Amino acid sequence: MKAFFQDFSLSAAVAGFIATVISYAGPLVIIFQAAETAHLSHEVLSSWIWAISIGSAVLGIGLSLRYRVPVIIAWSAPGSALLVALLPGISMPQAVGAYLVSSLIIFLVGVSGAFDRIISKLPAAIAAAMLAGILFSFGTGLFVSMQHKPMLVLAMFATYLICKRLMPRYAVLLVLLVGCSIAALTGDLHREALVIGLATPVWISPEFSLSATLNIALPLVMVALTGQFVPGMAVLRASGYPTPASPIIASSALGTALLAPFGCHGLNLAAITAAICTGREAHEDPQKRYVAGVVGGLFYLVLGIFGATLVSLFTAFPKELIAALAGLALFAAIAGALAGAMAVPSDREAALVTFLITASGMSLFGLSAAFWGLIFGMVTHCLLSVRRTAPATQASPAQEVPR
């Protein structure tokens, strides 16, 4: 721990805090929707929030300290969206049984090392394009929110530009302070919604059924591996971290299994929020950015314990403030991903296909846009690579037509 305090910096701590705020800002709403459609009690919902928060905290802190890398663990947002449609037809004990089955499958994928072998074959340009596509909506969300709260968002945007020129490491922190101050002064911060309350864990005994396994467990495995771990590892690779995927996947699956009886549906490597902690805004030295992962885990821990308070906090903030904060915090990550996607001339078409499909947000056969962007990008890469290498063996340089 002595090394941690020596490496501690305010910019890394802010990055971890912002990542945690954004983690709760959108995906938590999906969990509320799933709980409402399934008619879950407030006690079960509170336990669900507690489980995913504590799991994200312990895993994030432990893995960040172990590998000295900003490892951000969060619950599966695509998995949460999947449960909105599936939970009403399946009992909560059956759902918990399905969570255990899915975590076992993901654990086996992790310990087998198969995921690392797959990732090693992925071209860097396509991985960067997929990341850019995932982050794209957050960048545009900044300017979309401007039409609803122009003064608030413009002030945050201006603060960001000025601070990037004068004190870039603290730009996001000052953006948050300015946004909260303006929201309070204009009456957009609903203080009356704030309450203090603790989350209470509730044990749910699992029940195993073939129906729950097919309808919940297998889709959860697919969205976790393709929609979370693939882009999450792409973020770490794009930032220069060679951390192996296997221990992260296996640890996440084990954490999910331990917390599943309390409502945890899936803990995964984060992608969007991880990009905030792996960039230069967290720290100029990549070896000291792991502090952001540890601090983010600590905030997960606190917010998970105060579950009811957490719900009221995000009710109090205007959604435009959260959207603007997320967009500005991810500016550098978006720029870096776009630059990486276009860096290799021979892979530009494949990277463009990957970016456009991923940014579209389309879903086909229940699989995410990130998955299809990766598949179509790889197919394009293979086809165009064959097209380019074949003429080179048949024609002399003088006969080639420049492109």
C-alpha positions in Angstrom: 0.0 0.0 0.0 3.0 2.3 0.5 3.6 2.3 -3.3 -0.1 3.2 -3.8 0.1 6.3 -1.7 3.4 7.3 -3.4 1.7 6.9 -6.8 -1.5 8.7 -5.8 -2.6 11.7 -7.8 -5.7 13.9 -7.8 -6.1 13.5 -11.5 -6.2 9.7 -11.2 -8.6 9.9 -8.3 -10.9 12.1 -10.3 -10.8 9.8 -13.2 -11.8 6.9 -11.0 -14.6 9.0 -9.5 -15.9 10.0 -12.9 -15.8 6.4 -14.1 -17.9 5.3 -11.2 -20.4 8.1 -11.6 -20.9 7.2 -15.3 -21.1 3.5 -14.5 -24.2 4.3 -12.3 -25.7 7.0 -14.5 -27.1 4.9 -17.3 -26.8 1.1 -16.6 -28.4 1.4 -13.2 -31.5 2.8 -14.8 -31.8 -0.4 -16.9 -31.7 -2.5 -13.7 -34.5 -0.4 -12.3 -36.5 -1.2 -15.4 -35.8 -4.9 -15.2 -36.8 -4.9 -11.5 -40.0 -3.0 -12.3 -41.1 -5.4 -15.2 -40.4 -8.4 -13.0 -42.3 -6.8 -10.0 -39.3 -7.3 -7.7 -39.6 -5.9 -4.1 -37.6 -2.9 -3.0 -35.6 -5.3 -0.7 -34.5 -7.5 -3.6 -33.7 -4.5 -5.8 -31.6 -3.0 -3.0 -29.8 -6.3 -2.6 -29.2 -6.5 -6.4 -27.6 -3.0 -6.4 -25.5 -3.9 -3.3 -24.2 -7.1 -4.9 -23.1 -5.6 -8.2 -21.5 -2.7 -6.4 -19.6 -4.7 -3.9 -18.4 -7.1 -6.5 -17.3 -4.3 -8.8 -15.4 -2.7 -5.9 -13.6 -5.8 -4.6 -12.6 -7.0 -8.1 -11.6 -3.6 -9.3 -9.4 -2.8 -6.3 -7.8 -6.3 -6.2 -7.0 -6.6 -9.9 -5.8 -3.0 -10.2 -3.3 -3.5 -7.3 -2.3 -6.9 -8.5 -1.4 -5.9 -12.1 -0.7 -2.2 -11.6 -3.3 -1.5 -14.4 -6.5 0.5 -14.2 -8.9 -2.5 -14.2 -12.5 -1.2 -14.0 -15.1 -3.9 -13.3 -18.8 -3.2 -13.7 -22.0 -5.1 -14.1 -23.1 -6.2 -17.6 -25.2 -3.4 -19.1 -26.2 -5.5 -22.1 -27.1 -8.3 -19.7 -29.3 -5.9 -17.7 -31.1 -4.9 -20.9 -31.6 -8.6 -21.7 -33.2 -9.2 -18.3 -35.8 -6.5 -18.9 -37.5 -8.8 -21.4 -36.7 -12.1 -19.8 -37.2 -11.7 -16.0 -41.1 -11.4 -16.1 -41.4 -14.9 -17.4 -38.9 -16.5 -15.0 -38.8 -16.6 -11.2 -36.0 -14.9 -9.4 -34.6 -18.2 -8.0 -34.5 -19.6 -11.5 -32.8 -16.4 -12.7 -30.2 -16.8 -9.9 -29.6 -20.4 -11.1 -29.0 -19.1 -14.6 -26.6 -16.5 -13.3 -24.6 -19.4 -11.7 -24.6 -21.4 -14.9 -23.4 -18.4 -17.0 -20.6 -17.6 -14.5 -19.4 -21.2 -14.7 -19.2 -21.1 -18.5 -17.4 -17.8 -18.5 -15.0 -19.0 -15.8 -14.1 -22.0 -18.0 -13.5 -19.7 -20.9 -11.2 -17.6 -18.7 -9.1 -20.4 -17.2 -8.7 -22.2 -20.5 -6.9 -19.2 -22.1 -9.1 -19.4 -25.2 -10.0 -15.7 -25.0 -6.4 -14.6 -25.0 -5.7 -16.6 -28.2 -8.7 -15.0 -29.9 -7.8 -11.5 -28.9 -4.2 -11.9 -30.1 -5.5 -12.5 -33.6 -7.5 -9.2 -33.6 -5.9 -6.4 -35.8 -5.2 -3.3 -33.7 -7.1 -1.1 -36.2 -10.3 -3.1 -35.9 -10.1 -3.2 -32.1 -9.6 0.6 -32.0 -12.5 1.1 -34.5 -14.8 -1.0 -32.3 -13.8 1.1 -29.3 -14.5 4.3 -31.2 -17.9 3.0 -32.2 -18.8 2.2 -28.7 -17.8 5.6 -27.4 -19.3 7.5 -30.3 -22.7 8.0 -28.8 -21.3 9.4 -25.7 -19.5 12.1 -27.7 -22.6 13.0 -29.6 -24.6 12.9 -26.5 -22.7 15.9 -25.2 -24.0 18.1 -28.0 -27.5 16.5 -28.1 -27.9 17.5 -24.4 -27.0 21.1 -25.3 -30.4 21.6 -27.0 -32.2 20.9 -23.7 -29.8 22.7 -21.2 -27.7 25.1 -23.4 -26.4 27.3 -20.6 -25.3 24.3 -18.5 -23.7 22.3 -21.2 -22.1 25.3 -22.9 -20.5 26.3 -19.6 -19.2 22.8 -19.1 -17.8 22.7 -22.6 -16.1 26.1 -22.3 -14.6 25.0 -19.0 -13.2 21.9 -20.6 -11.6 23.8 -23.4 -10.0 26.4 -21.1 -8.8 23.9 -18.6 -7.4 21.7 -21.4 -5.2 24.6 -22.3 -4.2 25.7 -18.8 -4.4 22.6 -16.6 -5.4 19.5 -18.6 -5.0 17.0 -15.8 -7.8 18.6 -13.8 -10.1 19.6 -16.7 -12.8 16.9 -16.0 -12.8 17.7 -12.2 -13.4 21.4 -12.9 -16.1 20.5 -15.5 -17.9 18.5 -12.8 -17.7 21.3 -10.3 -18.9 23.9 -12.8 -21.8 21.7 -13.9 -22.9 21.0 -10.3 -22.6 24.7 -9.4 -24.7 25.9 -12.3 -27.3 23.1 -11.7 -27.6 24.2 -8.1 -27.9 27.9 -9.0 -30.5 27.4 -11.7 -32.6 25.0 -9.6 -31.9 22.0 -11.7 -30.4 20.1 -8.8 -33.3 18.5 -7.0 -32.1 18.5 -3.3 -35.5 17.3 -2.1 -34.8 13.9 -3.8 -31.8 13.2 -1.7 -32.2 10.7 1.1 -29.8 8.6 3.3 -30.3 4.9 3.3 -28.3 1.6 3.5 -28.7 -1.4 1.1 -29.6 -4.7 2.7 -28.4 -8.0 1.2 -31.2 -10.6 0.6 -30.3 -14.3 0.0 -32.1 -15.9 -2.9 -31.8 -19.7 -3.1 -31.1 -20.8 -6.7 -33.2 -23.1 -8.8 -31.9 -24.7 -11.9 -34.1 -25.2 -15.0 -33.4 -25.9 -18.7 -35.6 -23.0 -19.7 -33.7 -20.5 -17.6 -30.4 -21.9 -18.8 -31.3 -21.5 -22.5 -33.1 -18.2 -22.2 -30.9 -16.4 -19.7 -27.6 -18.2 -19.0 -26.4 -18.6 -22.7 -27.4 -15.1 -23.8 -25.6 -13.7 -20.8 -22.5 -15.6 -21.7 -22.6 -14.2 -25.3 -23.2 -10.6 -24.4 -20.6 -10.7 -21.6 -17.8 -12.1 -23.9 -18.7 -10.1 -27.0 -20.2 -7.0 -25.6 -18.0 -6.5 -22.5 -14.8 -8.4 -22.4 -13.8 -7.9 -26.1 -14.1 -4.1 -26.1 -12.8 -4.0 -22.5 -9.6 -5.8 -23.4 -9.4 -3.6 -26.6 -9.4 -0.5 -24.3 -6.5 -1.9 -22.3 -4.5 -3.0 -25.4 -5.1 0.4 -27.1 -3.6 2.0 -24.0 -0.5 -0.2 -24.1 -1.4 -2.5 -21.2 -0.5 -6.2 -22.0 -2.5 -7.5 -19.1 -3.7 -11.1 -19.8 -7.4 -11.5 -20.2 -7.7 -14.9 -18.6 -7.3 -13.9 -14.9 -9.6 -10.9 -15.3 -12.3 -13.1 -16.9 -12.0 -15.9 -14.4 -12.0 -13.5 -11.4 -15.1 -11.7 -12.7 -16.9 -15.0 -13.2 -16.0 -16.2 -9.8 -17.1 -12.9 -8.2 -20.4 -13.2 -10.1 -21.0 -16.8 -8.8 -20.3 -15.8 -5.2 -22.7 -12.8 -5.4 -25.4 -14.4 -7.6 -27.6 -15.5 -4.7 -27.9 -11.8 -3.7 -29.0 -10.8 -7.2 -25.8 -10.2 -9.1 -26.4 -11.0 -12.7 -22.9 -10.5 -14.1 -19.6 -8.7 -13.4 -17.5 -7.8 -16.4 -14.5 -5.8 -17.5 -15.8 -2.3 -18.3 -15.0 -0.6 -21.6 -16.5 2.8 -21.7 -15.6 3.8 -18.2 -12.2 2.1 -18.4 -11.3 4.4 -21.3 -11.6 7.3 -18.8 -9.0 5.7 -16.5 -6.5 4.5 -19.1 -5.9 7.8 -20.8 -3.5 10.7 -20.2 -6.1 12.6 -18.2 -5.8 10.1 -15.4 -2.0 10.5 -15.3 0.9 11.2 -17.7 2.7 8.1 -16.5 0.8 4.9 -17.6 2.3 3.0 -14.6 0.5 5.2 -12.2 -3.0 5.1 -13.7 -3.9 2.0 -11.7 -4.7 4.5 -8.9 -7.8 5.4 -10.9 -9.0 1.7 -10.8 -8.4 1.5 -7.0 -10.2 4.8 -6.3 -13.1 3.9 -8.6 -13.4 0.6 -6.6 -13.5 2.5 -3.3 -16.4 4.7 -4.6 -18.2 1.5 -5.8 -17.8 0.2 -2.2 -19.3 3.4 -0.6 -22.1 3.8 -3.1 -23.0 0.1 -2.9 -23.4 0.3 0.9 -25.6 3.4 0.6 -27.9 1.9 -2.0 -30.9 4.0 -1.3 -28.8 7.2 -1.2 -27.3 6.3 -4.6 -30.7 6.0 -6.2 -31.7 9.5 -4.9 -28.4 11.0 -5.9 -28.9 10.2 -9.6 -32.5 11.3 -9.3 -31.2 14.7 -8.1 -28.8 15.4 -11.0 -30.2 16.6 -14.3 -29.5 13.9 -17.0 -28.0 16.6 -19.3 -25.2 17.1 -16.7 -24.4 13.4 -16.7 -24.4 13.2 -20.5 -22.1 16.2 -20.9 -19.8 14.9 -18.2 -19.5 11.5 -19.9 -18.9 13.0 -23.3 -16.2 15.4 -22.2 -14.5 12.8 -20.0 -14.3 10.5 -23.1 -13.1 13.1 -25.6 -9.4 12.0 -25.5 -10.4 8.3 -25.6 -12.6 8.9 -28.7 -9.8 10.8 -30.5 -7.2 8.1 -29.7 -9.5 5.3 -30.9 -10.2 7.1 -34.2 -6.5 7.8 -34.7 -5.7 4.1 -34.1 -8.5 2.9 -36.4 -7.2 5.0 -39.3 -3.5 4.5 -38.6 -3.0 1.4 -40.8 -3.8 2.3 -44.5 -4.4 -1.3 -45.5 -7.0 -1.7 -42.7 -8.9 1.5 -43.1 -11.9 0.0 -44.9 -12.2 -2.8 -42.4 -11.9 -0.3 -39.5 -14.5 1.9 -41.1 -17.0 -1.0 -41.4 -16.3 -1.9 -37.8 -16.8 1.7 -36.6 -20.0 2.3 -38.5 -21.7 -0.9 -37.4 -20.6 -0.5 -33.8 -21.7 3.1 -33.7 -25.1 2.3 -35.2 -26.2 0.4 -32.1 -27.9 -2.2 -34.2 -28.8 -5.6 -32.7 -29.2 -8.8 -34.6 -30.2 -12.3 -33.3 -29.9 -10.9 -29.8 -26.2 -10.0 -30.2 -24.8 -6.5 -29.7 -23.5 -4.0 -32.3 -20.0 -4.4 -30.9 -20.1 -8.1 -31.8 -21.4 -7.6 -35.3 -18.9 -4.7 -35.9 -16.1 -7.1 -34.9 -17.4 -9.9 -37.2 -18.0 -7.7 -40.3 -14.8 -5.9 -39.7 -12.8 -9.1 -39.6 -14.6 -10.4 -42.7 -13.8 -7.2 -44.6 -10.1 -7.4 -43.4 -9.7 -10.9 -44.6 -11.4 -10.3 -48.0 -9.4 -7.1 -48.7 -6.1 -8.6 -47.5 -6.6 -11.5 -50.0 -7.4 -9.0 -52.8 -4.3 -6.9 -52.1 -1.8 -9.7 -51.7 -2.8 -11.8 -54.8 -1.9 -9.2 -57.5 1.5 -8.6 -55.9 2.6 -12.2 -56.7 1.3 -12.0 -60.3 2.3 -8.6 -61.5 5.5 -6.6 -61.5 5.6 -3.2 -59.7 5.5 -1.4 -63.1 2.2 -3.1 -64.0 0.5 -2.2 -60.7 -2.1 0.6 -60.7 -1.7 3.0 -57.8 -4.7 3.3 -55.6 
